Amino acid sequence: MMKPKVCAVVAIGKNRELGKGGKLLWHIPDDLQRFKKLTMGHPIIMGRKTFESIVGYLGTPLPGRTNIVVTRDPNWKYEGIIATDSLKKAIEKAKALDSTEIHIGGGAEIYRQALPFIDKLYLTIIDDAKEADTFFPEYEKEFTKKTFEEMREWNGLTYRWVDLERV
C-alpha cells in the first residue's frame, strides 16, 4: 500500500484571504468543478463549521467522498460522516481508507494545523483582494516545486490554478 499524499485544495486571494463570516469570498464555477474533480473518490477532512457551511450550501455533505469532520464537540454526529476530535486522528482515519490522496478542505484553523503534514497544494490564486476574517497560512517558503500552472478568467476576474509540492 502506497503512502497517500496529503493535499490541500484551496482558493485564496492576493493576500491569502479565504473567507469572511463563515462564507467563501468567491464562487467561480470552473473552480468549484476543479475542487469536485480533484477531491472526488478521496477522503476529505474539514472542520465542523466548514462542513456545516457546505451542507447549508449544497443541502448535503460532499457526495462521492468520505467526509471526515474535526470537531471539539464529543456529541456531534451526522449520518454517514466520520467525526473525530483531532486533525491527527482524522488523517489516521483517512489513511486507513486506502486512497492515493487525502484532501484537506478547510477551514482556516484546519489548514493551519494541517500545513506541516501537507505534501501538495492545489491552489486557486485569485487576482483580487477582499476584506476577510480568515486566511490561509504562509506556505511560500515550503512549497516551491510548481507542477502545474494555468491562467484562467471568469466574469472579468483573473485567477490561476497552481499546483505546488513541498520541497
C-alpha positions in Angstrom: 0.0 0.0 0.0 1.4 3.4 -1.0 1.5 6.2 1.4 -1.2 8.6 0.3 -0.3 12.2 -0.4 -1.9 14.8 1.9 -3.2 17.6 -0.3 -5.0 20.9 0.3 -7.4 22.3 -2.2 -7.9 26.0 -1.6 -8.9 29.2 -3.3 -7.2 32.3 -2.0 -6.9 36.0 -2.8 -3.8 38.1 -3.3 -3.3 38.3 0.5 -4.1 34.6 1.1 -7.6 35.5 2.2 -10.1 32.6 2.4 -13.4 33.9 3.7 -15.5 36.2 5.8 -18.3 35.5 8.2 -18.1 31.7 7.5 -18.5 32.2 3.7 -16.2 31.9 0.8 -15.2 35.2 -0.8 -15.5 33.9 -4.4 -17.8 31.4 -6.2 -16.1 30.7 -9.5 -18.0 27.8 -11.3 -14.9 26.4 -13.0 -13.0 26.4 -9.7 -15.8 24.6 -7.9 -15.7 22.0 -10.7 -11.9 21.7 -10.2 -12.4 21.1 -6.5 -15.0 18.4 -7.2 -12.8 16.7 -9.8 -9.7 16.7 -7.6 -11.5 15.5 -4.4 -13.9 13.0 -5.9 -13.4 9.5 -4.7 -10.9 10.6 -2.0 -11.4 11.3 1.7 -11.8 14.9 2.6 -11.0 16.4 6.0 -12.6 19.6 7.2 -13.7 21.4 10.4 -17.2 21.3 11.6 -18.0 24.9 10.6 -16.8 24.3 7.1 -18.8 21.0 6.9 -21.9 22.8 8.1 -21.5 25.6 5.6 -21.2 23.1 2.8 -24.3 21.3 3.9 -26.1 24.7 4.1 -25.0 25.5 0.6 -25.5 22.1 -1.1 -28.1 20.7 1.2 -25.9 17.6 1.6 -22.4 16.5 2.6 -19.9 16.4 -0.4 -21.1 13.3 -2.4 -18.7 10.7 -3.7 -16.1 11.4 -1.0 -15.6 10.2 2.6 -16.3 13.3 4.7 -14.2 13.4 7.9 -15.1 16.2 10.3 -12.9 17.5 13.0 -14.9 18.9 16.0 -14.4 19.7 19.6 -17.9 18.6 20.4 -17.9 14.9 21.5 -21.6 14.6 20.9 -21.6 15.9 17.3 -22.9 13.4 14.9 -24.1 13.5 11.3 -25.3 10.4 9.4 -22.6 8.8 7.2 -19.9 11.2 8.4 -16.8 10.2 10.3 -16.3 12.6 13.2 -13.1 12.9 15.2 -11.7 15.3 17.8 -8.3 16.0 16.2 -6.7 16.5 12.9 -4.1 13.8 13.6 -6.9 11.2 14.2 -8.7 12.5 11.1 -5.5 11.9 9.0 -5.1 8.4 10.5 -8.7 7.5 9.7 -8.3 8.8 6.1 -5.1 6.8 5.7 -7.0 3.6 6.7 -9.3 4.2 3.7 -6.5 3.2 1.2 -6.8 6.2 -1.1 -3.9 7.7 -3.2 -4.7 11.2 -1.9 -6.2 12.7 1.3 -7.7 16.2 0.9 -7.8 18.9 3.5 -10.8 21.1 2.8 -10.6 23.8 5.4 -11.4 26.0 7.1 -8.6 28.3 8.2 -7.8 26.6 11.5 -7.7 23.1 9.9 -5.4 24.4 7.1 -3.1 25.9 9.8 -3.0 22.7 11.8 -2.6 20.6 8.6 0.2 22.6 6.9 3.1 20.6 8.4 1.5 17.3 7.1 0.6 18.6 3.6 2.6 17.2 0.6 0.8 19.1 -2.2 -1.2 22.3 -2.6 -3.9 22.6 -5.3 -4.2 26.4 -5.2 -6.5 28.8 -7.0 -4.9 32.2 -6.6 -7.4 34.9 -7.4 -6.1 38.3 -8.7 -8.3 40.1 -6.2 -8.2 41.4 -2.6 -11.2 41.3 -0.4 -11.9 42.1 3.2 -11.6 38.8 5.1 -11.5 37.4 8.6 -9.9 34.1 7.7 -6.6 33.5 5.9 -4.6 30.6 4.5 -1.3 30.2 6.4 2.1 31.2 4.8 3.2 28.4 2.5 5.5 30.1 0.0 8.8 29.0 1.6 7.9 25.3 2.0 6.1 24.7 -1.3 8.3 25.7 -4.1 8.1 22.9 -6.7 5.5 24.0 -9.2 4.0 21.0 -11.1 1.2 22.9 -12.9 0.0 26.4 -13.6 -2.8 27.7 -15.8 -4.1 31.2 -16.1 -7.9 31.5 -16.1 -10.6 34.2 -16.4 -14.2 34.4 -15.3 -16.6 37.4 -15.5 -13.6 39.8 -15.7 -11.9 38.1 -12.7 -8.4 36.6 -13.5 -7.1 33.8 -11.4 -4.7 30.9 -11.8 -4.5 27.3 -10.9 -1.2 26.5 -9.3 -0.2 23.0 -8.0 2.8 23.1 -5.7 4.7 20.4 -3.9 6.7 20.6 -0.7 10.4 20.5 -1.4 
